[in-house]
Every structure is written in structure tokens, then in C-alpha cells.
Amino acid sequence: MHRIKSPHTKVKKGTMRRLLQYVLKVHKFKVILVLLFMVIATLSNVAATYLVQNVVKEVQSIIDIGSNDLTKIIKTILTMVLLYGVNIVLSYTYSRIMVDVSQDTLIRLRNDLFTHMTSLPIQYYDKNTHGDLMSRFTNDVDATRQMISQSLPQLFVSALTLIGYLTAMFITSYILAFITIFVTLSLLIVIRLLIKRSRKYFVKQQISVGKGTGYIEEMIEGQKVVKVYRHEKEAINNFNVLNDDLYQNTLKASINSGMLIPITVSIGYLGFSITAIVGAILFSVSMITIPKIVSFLLFTRNFTGPLNQMSQQANFIGLAMAGAGRIFDVLDEKSEVDNGKIILVNAKYENNQLSETSEKTNIWAWKNIETNELIRLNGDVRFTDVNFGYSDDKMVLKDVTLYAKPGQKIAFVGATGAGKTTITNLINRFYDIQSGTITYDGIDIKEISKKDLRRSLGIVLQDTNLFTKTVMENIRYGNLEATDEEVINSSKLANAHEFIMKLPNGYQTILTDNGSNLSQGQRQLLSIARVAVANPPVLILDEATSSIDTYTEKLIQNGMDKLMDGRTVFVIAHRLSTIKNAKAIIVLDYGRIIERGNHNDLIESKGRYYQLYTGVFELE
């Protein structure tokens, strides 16, 4: 079976340090308080255990002299109870604090992750599956939270307890203490080797989880396509490959990490046995007393507890570190660069002079923030000798030169992969071109702020994205400052008002699951209404009428004709009948412009457009 290779199977160095810095940035005082409580709780626990030898000593003394005075024994036991009580109270307190710290860290991680992801360029989403990104938000963040709230505190307490026990052991008997250290070092070496091996597979496991989640999400969204083309078996086989990859990586990680506990327990028992034997020998030569042997054996017996906890938490920390590394990988991605010095402002004419204003005038201007120069936004878009490829070794557009004068309707036609949608993506500056220039009202779009550039553009896509909000809020997404009246007027312009009013709650109807309770045509009408309320100077209609019925298409065309009046419009359509009235029709073939003209001119020339129009070649 084909095995999927996973990249980046090592946890980056410094991940733990970076995570701790992230926590301490906000919760430094709480963490210091937790550490203090941990130290006191550990000392209380060790001290109480150390007092056991005093109890044994007093009992032995009572037996030897035949006394009935239990005062010292009772006082010692009460002291032990008090110390154990302090340990319990402080342990609960620092655990509760760490829960608060971890929950806050989880919220901050998710906020930072989401905020940063909204700033990433489109290229990042082209290279990463949605499921893998979702896995980082859920599995990886939650694993990191558990590590902060449970694993790290327990690991630290266990380490402190070991140090405390070792100190008490040296005070009791340095000979037996050295034996314990030898056993402990042997155990730590084994643990380190196993953790190193299992951590590699934990990283692979997290990557496999992300891939599997992504595939499941794709299959859920594409079930209709799977069933129509009868690819259920292939989908299952592909999932089995991913699932088997996850199984293999999880199995290898579990085998290596699962060996930790039995090995730890076995070495612990071995150390206990050796301590008992050597203790007996030392007692025979009067080098140690019975109370000290009993106390030391208790330390040795308890010594394995922290070691077991350390090995268990080390397993989970390995998994969580892999998740934290994947989170920081996203946070380390470079945000989309936007260093444009030209912004979009409201403008008005005073004494035939263009000036900036805070009022809504329906007149827009480009403002150079360095020189304060204003240029009227007209919608003149030009491509000059543009070359572009999604990768440097494969050009999608080659020597493309075109122009759209203000108010013109420009249509792109061509087969799949010809570069139609790519041109609209470049106008939005989702990607930067390799060579050539793209200007907007004579300004190189690289000099325009991306935010303001996109603000001037309205886009209607074939695949409409709707949110789990009311119809009113979904339309207002095009302009968050729009009033209810403006939203309704935009809906009327898009011919969406009539069907909206027939919904159960009209404009207050909640849309769910990307508007699955609407037809494709209704969803597209809402998308057009959203653009209408934004009132952009330039429109991009990417395959806007390719998947709707004839009646709805007429509704859309009627509304769009009103919306397009006086605007620059770029259209990509599967139905050539929708672009007959375009000022210019540009025919693309493998990234090159092969024809340009209006409908009648192109029909008369009997070139590629004529062949597409008459059905000699298929458009899509």
C-alpha cells in the first residue's frame, strides 16, 4: 500500500521555550505563585515522609524500655497530618490556577491564530487543506492547553519531589542514596531514548490527523459529486490509505511511549530490592539503624511514583509539543504585505477642484498619503505585458495586454485553464505578477493599499459564501455601515427582495450551513445584493450566471444591468449569450489573448470565438 510521506516530522528547537514565553507574557505572576506553591507542597510531602523514621524510632524506644507514653508519637503523627494537609490544599490551589492559565492561553492562542490567518496571503490557503488548518485550531490547541494545565505542572512537581526525596535520602544514608542515583540515571537514559523515538512519531501522527480531517471535510462537502460519479469505493480506498497512515504513526508512537511505564516500574522495583539488600548489609555492620532503613525504603518506594508520572507526562508532552510546533508554524507564516501609499477617500468638487471630505458623496478619489495628491476614481484598468504564474516554473498568463476604460463592460471567454479567473485575481492583487504592470486610473496597483484596492471592487462568484447570520446581515457584509433601508434597496436592485419577503422571517431569516436552505439562484441573488450595497466603482462577475435557471438569470441580468450602469465591469461567463452587449470580448487560450473585439466583429472574423459560439469548441 502506498505510504504517505509527512513533511516536518521533527519538533522545532525552542518550541517549549517559546510556549513558556507565550504563557509568561500574560501570567508571569500566577506562574511564579504556582511555582512557590509547588515548592512548599513538595517540601511538605517530603518532610512528612521523612518523619516516618521518627515514629519508628519512638515505637522502637517504647518497646525497648516498656513505656506507655505516646505523646511524642502523637505529636509526630499530627505534624505529618498537618504537612500532608498543606500539600493537599496547595496542590489543589496551584492546579486551579493552572486551569485558569491554560484556558486563557487557549483563548489567546485561538485568537492569535485566527487573527494571523486572516492576514495571510491567498497562496497560503492554496497550499494547505482546510481540514489541516481546522486540526490546528482544535486538536493542536487543545493538546497544548492540556499540557499547560496538567502535564507541565505534574512534570515539575514530580521533578521537585524527586529532588526532595534524593536530598532526604542523602541525609539518611549517602551510600544508599548513591545506589538510588545510579538506578535513576539508568532509568532517565532509557526514558530519554524512548521519548526521542516516540516524539518523531507523535509529530507524524498530528500531521496525519490534519490530513485525515481535511479529506473527511472534502468528502462531506462533496458527497453529491461522489455519488453522482459513483466514486464511493475510491473515496473509501483513499480514506483507508490516510487512516492506515494515521494508524501506523499512532501505533509506532504508542509502542515506544507505552514501553515507558513498564520499564519505569521494573527499574523501580529493582532499585527497591537493591536498596533493601544493601540496607540489610549496612545494618549488619552497624552503619545504619532500622528506623532509617524503613524511612529510606519508603523514599525508594515513593520514588517510583514521580518517575512514573514523569514518563507518562513526557508521552503527552511529546504529542502536545508536536501540536504547539504546528501552531507556531502558522504564526510564523508571513502576513500579506500591504505597503501601499495610496488610499481610497470620499471626495467632492468645490470650485471645480477635487477635495477630500468625510461625507458620503458617491465620488471616490485615490489619495497619496505622502503628497496628499488626489486622483478621481474612474475605473480605468490596464494590463501591460503581464506575465504571471502560480509557480515560477509554470506561467499561467503570458504577455497579456488589455484595457478597460471607465464604464466599459469587458468579457473574458476561453476554455478551462485559459487564465480568465487568474486575471480577476490579479486585479484584486491576491497575487503579484512576475513582470509587466497593472494600473488602476493610471496608478500602479502595487502602490495602492490592498485594503482600499479591494474596497473599490465588487465581486460576484459562482460559489456564493453565506454566513450563519440573518439575510439582512449577510447582505450588509458588503458594507457594514449600510442602513436597513440601503440593504433593502440593494436587494430590490438585485431582484432579491421578492423572494426574501417570502422567507419565514423575511430579512431576519437565519441562514445556516452556507445558505443550504436557499436555491443556488437565490444564494447568487444575495451575493449580487451584497455587491450592490457595497456600491463599488468596478465589478467582477466570475461565472456569475453559469449554474442558475433561465428565469433567475433574467432576474439577475435585469438587476445587473442597473448595477453595471456607469461602472467598469469584468465578466467571466459560460453562457456567451450573457456577454453579447460587452464593449469588448477577450478570448484567452493557454494564458494568451488570441482575439479581442465586440460580439459582431468576432463573429465576422470566424476565429476561436466564432467556434465557441457555434459549438465547434466547448467553452467549459
N, C-alpha and C positions, 0 to 999 in steps of 0.2 A: 504493500500500500504506500502511496506517495506520502512522504513526510513533509510537513510544512516547516520551513526554517524560520525561526523567530530572530529578529534583529535585537541588538542591545540587550543581551542576556546577562549583563553584569550590573550590579548596583553601583552607581557612580560614587566615587570617593567624595566624602564631605556631605553626603545626604543627611546623615544623622546630625552632624553639626549644624547644617542649615535648618533642619527641622527644629532643633532646640532653640536656635536663634529666633526662629519664627514665633515660637511659644513665648520665649522670654521677652520679646519685644513689647508684649502687652501684659504679661502675667509674671513679671520678674519678682515682685513682692510675694505673690502667692506661692510661687515655686520655692523661694527661699524659706518661707514659712513651712511649706511641706517638708523640705529637707530637714529643717530643725525638728519638726515633729517626728520624722522618721528616725533621726539620730537618738532622740530621747526615748522613743518607743523601743528601739533596738537595745539600747543600754538597759532599759527596764527589764526586758525579756532575758538578756544575758545575765544580769545581776541576780534575777530571781532564780535562774537555773544554777548559778554559782553558789547560792545559799543552801542548796540541797546538801552539800557536804557538811555544812554546819549542823543541819538537822541530824544527819547520820552520825556525826561526831558526838552530839549531845545524847542521842539514843544509846550509842556505844558506851558513853560515860555513865549513863544511868544504869545500864546493865552491869557495868564493872563494879560500881560502888553500891548498887542496890538502892538507889534513891528513887523517890516518887515525885520529885519536883519537876514539873513540866513547863515551868514559867518560860525558860529560855526557848524551848521548842515552840511553844505557842506564839511567842513574840516573833520568832524567825518565820514561822508559817504565815502570821498576819502580815509581816513585811513582804513576804513573797506574794501574797494575795493582792496587796496594795500595788506592788510593782507590775503584776500581771494586769491589774485593773487599769493602771496608767497606760500600759501597752495597748489594751483593747480600745480605750477612749481615744487615744491619739491616732491609732490605726484607722478607726472609723472617720475621724476628723480629716486626716490627710487624704483618705480615699474620696471623701465627699468633695473636698476642694479640687482634687484632680478630675473628678467628673465634670465640675463646672468649667475647669480649664480646658478639658478636652472638647466639651460641647461648644464652647466659644471658639476654639481653634477650628473645629469642624465648620462652623458657620463662616468664619473668616476665610478658610480655605476655599469653600464653595463660592463665596462672594468674589474673592480674588480670581479664582479660576474662571468663573462666568464672565466677570468684567474684562479679564485679559482676553478671553476667547472672542468677545465681541470686537476687540481691537485688532484681531489677527487678519491678515490678508486672505482673500478667497483661495489663494494657492494652497494654504494650509488645509482647508476643508476638501480640496481636490485630492490630497494625498492621504487623508485619514478617514476611516469609516466612521459613520455616526455612532454605531454601536460601541466602537472602541473608545470614543470620546465620552459616551454615556457611562462606560465602565469606570473611567477615571473619576467621574462625578460621584458614582455610587460605591462600587466595590473598593476602589483605592482610597477614597476619602474616609470611608467607614473603617477600613483596616488601620489607617493612620490614627483615627480617633481612638480605637481600642488600644492601640499601642501606647498612646499618650496617657489614657486613663487607667490602664491596668498593667500592661506589660512592663513599661519602663519603671513605674513605681515599685512593682514587685521585684523587678531585677535589682533595683537599687537597694531595697530593703534586704533582699537576700544577700547581696554583697556586703552590706553593713553587718548583717547577722554573722556571716562567715568571719569577718574581721573581728567582731566582738568575741565569738567563740574561740578563735585562734589566740586572741590576747589572753582570755581566761585560761586556755589550755597551757600556755607558756607559764602563766603564774602558778598553775597547778603542778605541771611536770614538763620541763622543756624537752626531755627525752621522748616522751610520748607525743609531744607537740610536733617534733621534727618528723616522726613517723607519719603523723596525720598530714603534714605539709607534703611529704613525698607522695602519699596516696592522692592528695588533692591535685597536685601538679600533673600527675599521670592522667587524672580524670579530665582536667582542663584541656590538656593536649588532645585527648580523644574528642572532647566536645567541640573544640575549635576546628578540627579536621572535618567532623561531620557537619557542622554549621556551614563551613566553606563550601562543601559539596552540595548541601541542600539549598543554600541561598541561590545558587545558579538556577536550580530548577524552579524555585519559587518565582523568580523573575519570568522565566519561560511560562510558568503557569498563569501569571497575571496577563501576559501578552495573549496567551491562548484564550483566556476568559474574554478579553476585549474583542478578539476576532470572532469568537463564537457568538457573543452578544450582537455584534454588528451583522452577522449573517442571519441570525434569527429575526432581527428587526427588518432586514431587507425582505425576508421571506413572508413575514406578516403583512408588510405593506404591499407586496407583490403577489398575493395569493391568487388574485383573479388571473394574472398573466400565467402563473404556474399551472393553474387548472386548465385554462384555455388551450395552452400548448402541450398539456399532458406531461409536464416535466416533474411530476411528484417524485418519481423514482430517482431522477438525477438530483433533485433538491435534497432528498434523504441521503443519497450517497455522499454529496458534498458536505452535508452536516455531519455524517459519520466520520469523515476524514478529520474535520475540525474537532469533533467530540473525542475521537481517538487520540488526537494530538494533545488535547487537554488531559485526557486520561493518563497518557504516558508521562507527561511532565508532572502531573499531580502525584502519580504513583512513585516516580523517582524521588520527588521531594519528600513524600511521606515515608518511603523506605529509609532514606537517610536520616530524616528527622525522628522517625519512630524508633530508631536504634538508640537514641539518646537516653531515654528513661530507663530501659532495662540495663544498659551499660552503667548508667549512674548508680542505680540501685545495687547492682552486683559489686561494683567497686566500693560502694559504701559499706555493704556487708563485709567485704574483705577487709576493709580498714577497721571495722568494729572488731572483727575476730583477731586481727593482728594486735590491736590495742589491748584487748583482754589478755592475750597470751603474754605480751611483753609486760603488762601491768602486774600479772601474777609473778613473773620472774623478778621484777623490781621489788615486789612486796617480800619475796622470799629472802632477799638480801637487805631488807630494811631500808630501801631507798624511796619508798612511798607508803602511805597509810591507806587503810581500807576506805575511809571517807573520801579521800582524794581520787581513789580508783573509781568509786561509784560516781562521783561528780564528773570525772573525765569521760567515763563511759556514756553518761547522759549527754555530754557535749558531743561526743563522737556519734551517738545515735541521732541526735538532733541535727548534726552537721549535714547529714544527707538530705534533710528536708529543704534547706536553702539551695543545695546543689540541684535537687530535682526541679525546684521552681525555676532556677536559672536556666536549666536545659529546656524546660517547657516554654518559658517566655522567649528564649533565644529562637525557638522554632517560629513562633508567631512574629517576632520582631523581624526575622528574615523575610517573611511574607509581607509585612507592613512596610518594610524599607523598600521592597520592590515597588509597592504601590506609591509610596511617597516619592520615589525616584521618577515614576511616570507622571505624577502631578507636577513636579518641578520641571520635568521636560517640557510640559505645556507652558508653564510660567516663564521658561527661558526662551520660548519662541519670540522672535522679534515682532513687535507690533507693526501694523501698517504705517508706513512713513507718510506723514502729511505735512510738508513744509511749504505749502503754497502760500504766497504772499498776497494773493488776490482773492477777495471775498465778495459775497453777494449781499447787496443792501437795497432797501427801498429807496426810490428816488422820485423826484418831481422836477418840473420845469418852472423856473422863476426868471422872468425876463429872457426867455429863450435860452436860459442857462440851466444845465442839468446839475442838481444838487441832491445831497443825501437828506432823507427825512425818516422820522420814526413812525410816520403814518403809513397805513396800507393804501397805496395808490395804484396798485396793479402795474406799476412801472418798476422795472428792476435795472440795477446797474452793477457793473463789476468795479470794485474799489481796490486800488493798490494801497495796502496799509502802510507802505513806506513813503509813497509820494502823494497819497490821497487823491490821485487822478481817478476820475470816473469815466466809464465807458458804458453806454447804453447796451443792455442785453437785448439782442435782436434774434439770436438763434441761428447765426451763421456758423455752420460746422464744416470743416475741411480736413481731408486726409491728403497728405502729400508724400508719395514714395514710402508708404508704410510697410515695414516688414515685421512680422510677429510670429512667434511660436511658443507653445506652452512649455517646450523644452528647446534648448539651443540647437539641438541636432535635427529638429523637425519643424520647419516653417509651415504655419497654417495660412498666413496671408503673405503675399509676395508682390512687392511694388504696387501697392494699392493707392490709387489717387482718385478721390471723389470729393464732391462738394454738395452741400445742401444750403441754399440761400434761405433767408428768413421767410417763413410761411410756406415753404415748399414741402410737398409730400414725396419722399424718396422710398422706393420699394426695392428690397433685395430678394432675388429668387435664385434658386440653384439646388442641386441635389444635396443629400445629407453629407456633411463634412466639407461643404464648399467654402464655409467661413462666414456665413450670414450672421449667426448669433455671436461669433467672435467679434465682429465689427461693433455690435451694440455693447459688448462687454468692454471694449476699448474706449468707447465714448464715455462710459461710466468710470473709466480708469480702474476697473477691477484688476487689470493687468497693465504693465508698462511695456511699450513697444521696444523692439530691438534697435530699429532705425527708422528714420523719417520723422514727420511731425504731424500732430493733430492739433488744430486750432479751433477755438470757440470765440467767435466775434473778434478774430484776429489775434487772440491770446493763446499761447501755447498752454494746453491743459495741464502740463506739469507745473505751471506757475499758479494754477488755481487751486485753492483749498479743496480737497476731495469732498469734504462735507458740503461745501457750498456748490460745488460742481454737481453733485448728486441731488442737491436740493432743487436745482433748476431743471431736472429731468424727471419725467413721469414714465413709469414702466408698467406695461400690461403683459404678463407672461401667460403662456398656455396653462401651466400648472400654477393655480392660484393658491397662495398660502393664507389661510384664515386662522384666527386665534380663538381660544376658548373665552370669548367675550360676547357682548351683545352685538347685534348688527350695527347699531349706531357707533359703538367703539371700534369695530373693525373698519368701518368706512373712515372714521375720524383718524385712523392710524396714518392716513396720508397727510394730515395737518392737525396736530394735537390742539392747536388754538382755534380750530373751526367751531362755530356755534352749531346748535342743533338745526337751526334754520339753514345754515350753509350746507350741512350734511344732507338734509332733505332735498335741497335744490340740486345738489350734485347727483343725488340718486335719481331725480327726475330727468336730469340731463342724460344720464346713462340708461334711462328707461328701466331702472331697477325699482322705482318707487311702487309700482303697481303690485309686483309680486311680494315685496317686503310687507306691504299692508295686509296681505293675505296670510302672513305667518301668524302663529298663535298669539304672539305678543308684539307684533309689528317690529318696530325698530329696537325694541327691548328684548327681542327673542335671543336667547343664548345659543350661540353656535358651538358645537362640540366636534371633536375629532376632525379638525381641519375642515369643518363645514360639511361633514358627511351627510347631514340631514337636508342638504340642498342638491339640486341637479348641477351638472357641470356648467351649463349655461348660466344658471343663477349665480354660481360662485364667480364666474367670469364677469357678470354684470356688476357684482360687488367690487371686484378688482378695478373695473373701469370707474365706478363711482369714487373709489378711493383715490384714483389718479385725478379725477375731476375736482375733488375737494382740495387737492394739493395745488391745483391751478398752475402747472409748470409751463414754461415757455417752449420746451421741447418734449415731444412724446416719442417713446419707443414701444412699438407694438410687436412683440416677439411671438409669432404664431398665435395671434390673439383670437382667431376665429376658425381654428382648424378642427375643433372637436365639439362643435355645437350644432344644433338643428337649424334648418333654414329660417324658421320663424324667429328664433332667438338671434340669429345672425343679422336679420333685418333690423331687429330692435337695436342691436349693438351698432350696426353701421349708421343708423339714424342718429343715435346719440353721439357716436364718434365724429360724424360729420360736423356736428355743432361744436364738439370739443376741439376738433382739429383746426377750426377756422382761425386763421391768423397765427398759427403755430408751425414750427418746423417739426415734421413727423417722419420717423423712420419705421417702415413696416416690413415685417417678415411674415409671409402668409403661404399656406399650402394651396389655397384656392386663388388662382390667378384672376378670377372674376372680381375679387375684392380690391385689386390694385390697378384696374383699368384707368382710373382717373388720376393716377400718380403723375406728378410732374416729370419724374424720371424713374425708370426701372433699370436697376443694375443687375446684370446677370453674372454670377460668380461660378467659377469652375476650378476646383482644386486650389483655392486661395487667390485666384487671379480674376480680374474683371475682364470678361471677354466681350461684353456688349453693354451699351448704355443708350437710352432713348426713351421716348414715351411709347405707349402701347401700340399705336398705329404705325409708328416708324419701325418698331421692332418686328411687327407682323409683316410689314412690307419687305424688310430685309431678309426674311425667311432664314434666320440663323437659329441659334440654340433656343431663344425664347419662343420662336415660332414652333419649334419642335416640341417644346414643353407644353405650349398652349394647345397644340393639336393632338397631343398624346403620343407623339413619336417617342419621346423620352418621358419617364416618370419624374415628377418633381420630388417626391419623397418616398 
